[in-house]
Amino acid sequence: MAELAAETPRDRVDVPAAAAALLAVTLWASAFVGIRSAGHHLAPGALAIGRLLVSCTALGLLVLVRREPLPARRDVPLLALCGGLWFGLYNLALNSAERRVDAGTASMLVNTGPILIAVLAGVLLREGFPRKLLLGCAVAFAGAALIGFATSHHLAPSWGALLCLAAAALYATAVVVQKPVLARVSPLMVTWIACTAGTLVCLPFVGQLWQQGSEAPASSIGWLVYLGLAPSAIGFIAWAFALSRTTAGRMGSTTYLVPPIAIALGWTLLGEVPPGLAIAGGALCLAGVAVARR
């Protein structure tokens, strides 16, 4: 009876980590709506630096209130690299890409990222290549591809497609860089320093933000503030917390939930009824993530 009642740590579900991961991907999915709306009046660089300034300020105040300890010197370069790649260059690449390709194509191409994370984490972080993780990634990627084909008008080689692939590579590398630091530094401090690094990368676009922001409607400014507070600040803290409690490969697979959640939000908030194939693709994404996280 004791053997039947025993439960190994691997069998237990880390509820806080799972909830944090779900919160992060939900907020990131909502960012696609915000980027599409604010992008009508703000250029990619202006939008990136605007949301980062909002996020960096909010996170900095939280760090001061909580009196978070500073990281060791050896961790600062890694955090700066993570922030420069993910908060800075990734945002610029994705914002620029979505001006050249439709959302469906962008979603499919960017979702090559979790596969890159699994490969990089298996090699560099020695997480190995669990069969269920690889199988789940394959199933989820098939779902993301189905969503992409169902919601895109065409898929042709272009600068937009290359920018999407570059964005995927940037964030996959950043996740692998971020993972070992979270064993020593709090998720809040990791997010704030990374966000600060990304802000420095995007500083050349401050003038553009000042010029376009003064002419943009209130709705675009409201979306910019939302992007800075919710997907950037809260979303990345939740991600860092969840990543600190699981492997990079498994967390990477969770981002396959972004396309179906984005479709659900577009359906609910914008009245954009998705094609049947997109719904089927969303179901595949959910199934693949369930397999990968086991």
N, C-alpha and C positions, 0 to 999 in steps of 0.2 A: 504493500500500500504506500509506503514511504517513497518507493521509486516512482509510482504513478503520480504522486502528489508533487514530486520535485519538479521545479521549473528552472531551467538554466537561464542565465542572463540573455543569451542569444534569442530565446523564445519570447522574452518579454517585449512588449511594445513600449517604446519610450514616448509616452503621450505628449509631454511638453515639447520634445523635439519635433514630433509629427505635426503638432498644432502650429509651431513656429514655422515649419517648412510650408505648410498649407497657407498660412498668412502671407508669407513672403511671395509665393508664386501668384496668389490672388491679387496682391497689390501690384506686382510686376505686370500681370495681365491687364489690369486697369490702366497701366501706363500707356498701352497702345492706343487707347481711346484718347487719352490726354495729349499724347504726341501728335496724333492725327489732327486734333482740334487746334492746339496751340501752334502747330507747324504752318497753319495758313497765314499767320502774321509774324512769326518769329523764325529766323533762319536757324539752321542746325547748330551753329556755334553759339548764337545768342540764347537759344533754348537750353543748351547744355550748361553754359556758365550760369544762367539764371536759376535753374533748379539746383545746381550745386551750391550756389551762394546761400540759398534758402536752407538747404540741408545742412551745410557746414555750420551755419549760425545756430540752428536748432540743436544739433548734436553737441556743439561747443558749450552751449549753455547747460545742457544736461550733464556733460562731463564735469563742469564746474560745480554744479549743485551736488552731484554724487561724489565729488572729490576722487575721481578715478586715478589710480596710480599710473605713472608713466611707464611705458615699456622699456625694456633694456635696449642699449644702443644697438646690439646685434639684430634686433627685430625691426628697427626703424627703416633700414633700406628695403627689407622685404615688404613692409606695409606701404612704403612709398611706391614700390614697383607695382604692387597689387592695385593701389588706387590710381596710379597713372594709366595702367592698362584698362581697368574696368570702369572706374568712374569718369576718367578722362577720354581716352581714345575710343573706347567702346561706344560711349554716348555719341561722340562726334560721328563715328562710322555708321551707327544705326540711324541717327537722325538724317544723315545725308542719304543713306540707302533708301529710306522710306519716301524720299522725294523722287526716286528713279524707278522703284519697283512697287507693285501693289502689296498690300498687307499679307495676303496669302503666300505669295512667293517669299517675302521676307521671313515670315514665320517658319516656313519649311527650311530655308537655308540656314537661318540662325540656329535652328534646332539640330544642326550637326554638332553643336557645342558639347552636349552631354556625352556623345561618343568620344570626343577628344578628351574630355575630363576623365572618363573611364580608362582610356589608354594611358594618358599621362600619369594618372594616379597609380595605375598598376605598375608602371615602370619606375617613376621617380619617388613615389611614396611607399612603394612595396606593398600595395593593397592587394596585389594579385588580380586575377581575372576570373571571378566566380561565374559559373555557368549561368545561374539565374540572373545575374546582373547583365551579362552580355545579351542573353535572350530577351530580357525585359527591355533593354535599350533598343534592340532590333525591332521588337513589336511596337514600341512607342514611336520610334522613328518612322515606321511604316504608317502609323496613324497621322503623324505630323505631315508626312509627304502627301497623304490622301487629303488632308485639310488644305495643304498648299495647292494641289491640283484643282480641288473643288472650288476654291475661292479666288484663284488667280486667273487673269485674262490670258496670260502667256508666260512662258518660261524660256527666255532666250539669254545667251551670254551678254552681260552688260556690266558697266561699272557698278551699277546698283547691286547686282548679284555678287560681284567680287567684294564689295563693301560688306555685304551680309556675311560672307564667309570669313572675312577679316574680323568682323565683330565677334563671330563665334570663336575664332582662335584666340582673340584677346581675352574674352571672359573665361574661357576654359583654362588658359594659362594662369590667370589671376586666381582662380579657385584653388589650383594646385599650390600656388605660392602662399595663399592665405591659410590653408589648412594647418600646417605645422605651427604657425604663430599662435593660433587659437588655443594651443595647449598651455601657453604661457601668458597670454594677454586677454583681457575681457572682450567680449563681443562689441560692447559699446566703444571702447578705446580703439579697437581694430577698425571699426566702421568710421569713426571720426577722423583718424589719421589718414585712412585711405581716401576718404571724401576730401580732406584738405589737399592731398596730393593731386587728386583729380581736378580740384578747383584751380590749382596752380597751373596745370597743363592747359586749362581752358581760359586763363586770364586774358590772352590776346583778344578775346571776343567781347570784353567788357564794353568797349566803345560801341560795338554793334548792338549789344543789348540795350544800352542807353538810348541809342537812336531809334531802334525799332520798338522798344518797350514804351516809349512816350507816345507812340502813334497807335499801338495795338489796343484793341477793345478790352474792356474789363474781363470778358470771358476768357481771353487768352492769358491774361495775367493771373486770373484765378486758377486756370489749369497749371500754369507754371509753378505757382505756390503749392498746389496739390502735389505735383510731381516731386517737388523738393521735400515735402514733409512726409508723404505716404510711401510711394514706391522707393524713394532714395533713402530717407532716414529710417523710417519704421521697417520697411521691407528688408533693408540690408542688415539691420540689427537682428531681426528675426532670422534671417539667413545665417548670419555668423553664429548665433546661438545654436541653431540646429546643426550646422556643420561641425561645431565643436563637440557634438555628441554622437557623430556617426562618421562614416567614411565619405571621402570626396566623391567616389563613384556613385554611391547610393544617393547622395544629395543631388548630384548632377542629373540623375535620372528623374528626380522630382520636377525639374523644370519643364519636362514634357507635359505637365499639367497646364502650362501657360496657354497654349493654343486653344484647348477646349474651354478653359475659363474665359479667355478673351472673347470667344464666339458667344458664350452664354451671356456675358456682360453686354456685348454689342446687340444681341437679340433683345435683352431686357431693357437696356437704357436707350439704345438708338433705334430700336425697331428693325434691325437688320436681320431678316430671317435667313438662317444659314441653309445651304443646299443639303440634301440628304446625305451626300458623300461626306460632307464636312462633319455631320453628326456621327456617321459611322467611324470617321477618323478620330473623333474625340473619344469614342468608346474604346478604340484600339489604344489610344494614349493612356487612358485610365487603366486598361488591362496591363499594358507594358510596365507602367510605374508600379502597379501592385506586385508584379512578378519581380521586378528589379529590387524592390525594397524588402523582399523576404530574405 
